[in-house]
Amino acid sequence: MLRVERHTPSVVSITIDRPQRRNAVDVPTLAALSETFDALDPTTDRVVVLSGSPPAFCAGADLTGVTSEEFHDHLSRVLRAMAGAQVPIIAAVDGPALGAGTQLVAVCDLRIASRSSVFGIPAARLGLAVDQWTVDRVVDEFGMGLARSMLIAAEQVDATVAYSAGVVQRLGESGAIVDDAHMWAEQIAQLAPLSIRTHREMLRAATRRGATAVDTAALRDEVWASADAAEGRAAFLEKRPARFTGR
């Protein structure tokens, strides 16, 4: 489900370990992630490396046996715990990071990816919608252009495009990404932690947003309760194209 190891005295390695589900996250995995990030101690934990067991970083959400609202409550808790963490987080992406995978990547401070990796939010293919907090974060991290491609056209962004856009800071070869991320983490762990902490807070302040005039939470709830959402889930399970009606 989740492997947490101390790679070195100052670097914590967190691995989503559900390869049989391509590391799609379920509620127990999200709960374990929340507990892990909440338990970080900045006096000893200088850098975190987040990765997934091959063949993916995280293929999205595993809603098996739970309601969508229960899942999203847990996912929201994880994303906010990561965004508020007192230590930098490196996403080591080797393979697909889709849906919840892209959301996890978006709240990491730094990203290293293999050239074969892809990012995307396929919600529109399933008749679903992410929340405003996620949209804000994706726009901040990926830029408005790539965010539009992922959210409106449900297109995937490959790692080379993400690197060119500054979303991914380093590119590497498949199979070596986690090791490269650990080496990078060790270099960062040698830097002044108070300086890093201060700069991270300043970066957060630079992207903080005001309230929106539209009740986007209500719009999202309407999408999740729609007939199209039920059709999208059914089509996914039945491995057929969805037939959306706009209701």
C-alpha positions in Angstrom: 0.0 0.0 0.0 2.6 2.6 1.2 6.3 2.1 1.9 8.0 4.7 4.1 11.8 4.4 4.5 14.5 6.6 5.7 16.8 6.6 2.7 19.5 8.6 4.7 19.3 10.3 8.1 17.8 13.4 6.4 15.9 12.0 3.4 12.5 10.2 3.8 11.4 8.0 0.9 7.6 7.5 0.4 6.6 5.0 -2.2 3.0 4.3 -3.3 3.2 0.5 -3.6 0.1 -0.8 -5.4 1.6 -2.0 -8.7 -1.3 -4.3 -9.4 -3.5 -1.2 -9.6 -0.8 0.9 -11.3 -0.5 2.7 -7.9 -4.1 4.1 -8.1 -4.7 5.5 -4.7 -7.6 4.2 -2.5 -8.8 5.5 0.9 -6.4 3.4 3.0 -3.4 4.6 1.0 -4.6 8.2 1.2 -5.0 7.8 5.0 -1.5 6.4 5.3 -0.1 9.3 3.2 -1.9 11.9 5.5 -0.5 10.2 8.6 3.0 10.1 7.1 3.1 13.8 6.1 1.6 14.9 9.3 4.2 13.0 11.2 7.2 14.6 9.5 9.7 16.2 11.8 11.5 19.2 10.1 14.4 18.9 12.7 15.4 15.5 11.2 13.4 15.1 8.0 15.0 17.6 5.6 13.6 16.3 2.3 10.9 13.9 1.1 11.0 11.9 -2.1 7.5 10.7 -3.3 7.4 7.9 -5.9 5.4 5.0 -7.2 6.3 1.4 -7.7 6.8 0.5 -11.4 5.1 0.7 -13.8 3.5 4.0 -12.8 3.8 7.0 -10.5 0.0 7.0 -9.8 -2.7 6.1 -12.3 -5.4 8.0 -10.5 -8.2 7.2 -8.1 -9.3 3.8 -6.9 -12.9 4.3 -5.8 -13.5 0.6 -5.2 -15.9 0.2 -2.3 -16.2 3.9 -1.3 -18.3 6.9 -2.2 -16.7 9.6 -4.3 -17.2 12.1 -1.5 -15.3 9.9 1.1 -12.5 9.5 -1.4 -12.2 13.2 -2.1 -12.3 14.1 1.6 -9.2 11.9 2.1 -7.5 13.2 -1.1 -8.1 16.8 -0.1 -6.6 16.1 3.3 -3.5 14.6 1.7 -3.1 17.5 -0.8 -3.4 20.1 1.9 -1.0 18.2 4.2 1.6 18.1 1.5 1.0 21.7 0.5 1.5 22.7 4.2 4.5 20.4 4.9 7.5 22.1 6.5 10.0 20.2 4.3 10.4 20.2 0.5 8.9 17.3 -1.4 10.4 15.9 -4.6 8.1 14.0 -7.0 10.0 11.2 -8.7 7.8 10.4 -11.7 8.5 7.3 -13.7 5.5 6.5 -15.8 1.9 7.8 -15.9 0.8 10.4 -13.3 -2.9 10.8 -14.1 -5.9 12.2 -12.2 -5.0 12.0 -8.5 -1.4 11.3 -9.7 -1.2 14.7 -11.3 -2.8 16.3 -8.2 -0.1 14.8 -6.0 2.6 15.9 -8.4 1.2 19.4 -8.4 1.6 19.9 -4.7 5.2 18.8 -4.7 7.9 21.4 -4.6 10.2 19.9 -7.2 9.8 17.3 -9.9 12.0 14.9 -11.7 10.6 12.6 -14.4 11.5 10.0 -17.0 11.0 11.1 -20.6 8.3 8.4 -21.0 6.2 9.9 -18.2 2.9 11.7 -18.8 0.6 13.9 -16.8 -3.1 14.4 -17.2 -6.5 15.0 -15.6 -9.0 12.8 -17.5 -12.1 14.0 -15.5 -13.9 15.2 -18.6 -13.6 11.7 -20.1 -15.5 10.3 -17.0 -18.1 13.1 -16.6 -16.4 14.3 -13.4 -14.8 17.5 -12.2 -11.9 18.4 -9.8 -12.3 21.1 -7.1 -11.3 24.7 -7.4 -8.3 24.2 -5.1 -6.9 21.7 -7.5 -7.5 23.8 -10.6 -5.8 26.8 -8.9 -2.8 24.6 -8.1 -2.6 23.1 -11.6 -2.7 26.5 -13.1 0.0 27.8 -10.7 2.3 24.8 -11.4 1.6 23.8 -15.0 0.6 27.2 -16.4 -2.7 28.3 -17.9 -2.0 26.8 -21.3 -1.3 23.3 -20.2 -4.0 23.5 -17.5 -6.5 24.2 -20.3 -5.3 21.3 -22.3 -5.6 18.9 -19.4 -8.9 20.2 -17.9 -10.9 21.1 -21.0 -9.5 18.8 -23.7 -8.6 16.0 -21.2 -5.2 15.8 -23.0 -2.1 14.3 -21.6 1.1 16.3 -21.3 4.3 14.3 -21.8 7.4 14.9 -19.6 9.5 16.6 -22.3 6.7 19.3 -22.8 6.4 19.6 -19.0 10.2 20.1 -18.8 10.2 22.7 -21.5 7.4 24.5 -19.6 9.3 24.4 -16.3 6.8 22.1 -14.6 9.5 19.4 -14.4 12.8 20.6 -13.2 14.9 17.6 -14.2 14.5 14.8 -16.8 16.1 11.3 -16.5 15.9 7.8 -17.8 13.2 5.3 -16.8 14.4 3.0 -14.1 16.9 5.6 -12.7 14.5 8.3 -11.6 14.1 7.4 -7.9 17.9 7.1 -7.5 18.4 10.4 -9.2 15.7 12.0 -6.9 17.5 10.6 -3.8 20.8 12.1 -5.0 19.1 15.4 -5.6 17.4 15.2 -2.2 20.7 14.6 -0.5 22.1 17.8 -2.1 19.1 19.8 -1.0 19.4 18.3 2.5 22.8 19.9 2.9 21.4 23.4 2.3 20.2 25.8 5.1 16.8 24.5 6.2 15.6 27.9 7.5 16.4 29.5 4.2 14.5 26.8 2.3 11.5 27.0 4.7 11.4 30.8 4.3 11.6 30.7 0.6 8.9 28.0 0.4 6.6 30.3 2.5 7.4 33.2 0.2 6.6 31.1 -2.9 3.3 30.1 -1.3 2.5 33.7 -0.6 3.3 34.6 -4.2 0.6 32.2 -5.6 -2.1 32.7 -2.9 -5.5 33.4 -4.5 -8.5 35.4 -3.3 -12.1 34.1 -3.1 -13.8 33.5 -6.4 -17.2 35.1 -7.2 -18.6 31.8 -8.5 -19.6 29.0 -6.1 -17.4 26.4 -7.9 -17.8 23.9 -5.0 -21.6 23.8 -5.8 -20.8 23.3 -9.5 -18.5 20.5 -8.8 -21.1 18.7 -6.5 -23.6 19.1 -9.4 -21.2 17.4 -11.8 -20.5 14.5 -9.5 -24.3 13.9 -8.9 -25.1 14.0 -12.6 -26.2 11.2 -14.9 -23.1 11.8 -17.0 -20.9 11.0 -14.0 -22.7 7.7 -13.6 -22.3 7.0 -17.3 -18.6 7.9 -17.2 -18.0 5.4 -14.4 -20.0 2.7 -16.1 -18.2 3.2 -19.4 -14.8 3.0 -17.7 -15.7 -0.2 -16.0 -17.2 -1.7 -19.2 -14.3 -0.5 -21.3 -16.4 1.3 -23.8 -16.8 4.9 -25.0 -19.0 7.1 -22.8 -22.2 8.5 -24.1 -22.7 11.9 -22.4 -25.9 13.8 -22.6 -25.1 16.9 -20.5 -27.5 15.9 -17.7 
